[in-house]
Amino acid sequence: MCDDLKAKVEKYLQKAEPLFEKLDIRLPEDINLEQISEEFYDMATCYYKDAIHFYENGNYVNALAALEYAEGWMDAGKRLGIF
């Protein structure tokens, strides 16, 4: 399992590297914070519900990953000041 997990992480890191190299900041002129806050809330909630589903079905790795995604959406929302 450890070797499989390591290989998956390495593959993911390789895919992510070019995305982060090209990342830039853009601020749209027509920002709708209400819509953004609803989308962030929905994403965090959906990932939390997924985590519960995975946990109840004994899939602890995916439960943990889903919880981490949920927390990431909440942290980003807090940082933006919408939570």
C-alpha positions in Angstrom: 0.0 0.0 0.0 2.8 2.4 0.9 4.5 2.0 -2.5 1.2 2.5 -4.3 0.4 5.6 -2.3 3.9 7.0 -3.0 3.5 6.4 -6.7 0.1 8.1 -6.7 1.5 11.1 -4.9 4.4 11.4 -7.2 2.1 11.3 -10.2 -0.1 13.9 -8.7 2.8 16.2 -7.9 4.1 15.9 -11.5 0.6 16.9 -12.8 0.3 19.7 -10.3 3.7 21.3 -10.9 2.9 23.0 -14.3 -0.3 24.3 -12.9 1.4 26.1 -10.0 4.1 27.4 -12.4 1.4 29.1 -14.5 -0.7 30.3 -11.6 -1.3 34.1 -11.6 -3.6 36.4 -9.7 -6.6 37.9 -11.5 -9.3 40.0 -10.0 -12.5 40.1 -12.1 -14.3 43.4 -12.2 -17.7 41.9 -11.5 -17.1 39.9 -8.4 -20.3 38.5 -6.9 -19.3 37.6 -3.3 -22.7 36.2 -2.5 -22.5 33.7 -5.3 -18.9 32.8 -4.5 -19.8 32.3 -0.8 -22.6 30.0 -1.8 -20.4 28.0 -4.1 -17.7 27.7 -1.4 -20.3 26.6 1.2 -21.7 24.0 -1.2 -18.2 22.6 -2.0 -17.2 22.3 1.6 -20.5 20.7 2.6 -20.4 18.2 -0.3 -16.9 17.1 0.5 -17.9 16.7 4.2 -20.9 14.6 3.2 -18.6 12.5 0.9 -16.2 12.0 3.8 -19.1 10.6 6.0 -20.1 8.3 3.1 -16.6 7.0 2.6 -16.1 6.6 6.4 -19.3 4.6 6.8 -18.3 2.3 4.0 -14.8 1.7 5.5 -13.0 3.7 2.9 -10.8 5.7 5.3 -8.3 7.0 2.8 -10.9 8.6 0.7 -12.7 9.8 3.8 -9.6 11.6 5.0 -9.0 13.1 1.5 -12.6 14.4 1.3 -12.2 15.9 4.8 -9.0 17.6 3.7 -10.8 19.1 0.6 -13.7 20.2 2.8 -11.3 21.9 5.2 -9.5 23.5 2.3 -12.7 25.1 1.0 -13.5 26.3 4.5 -10.0 27.8 5.0 -10.2 29.5 1.7 -13.6 30.9 2.5 -12.4 32.2 5.9 -9.4 33.8 4.2 -11.6 35.6 1.7 -13.8 36.7 4.6 -17.0 34.9 3.4 -17.2 32.5 6.3 
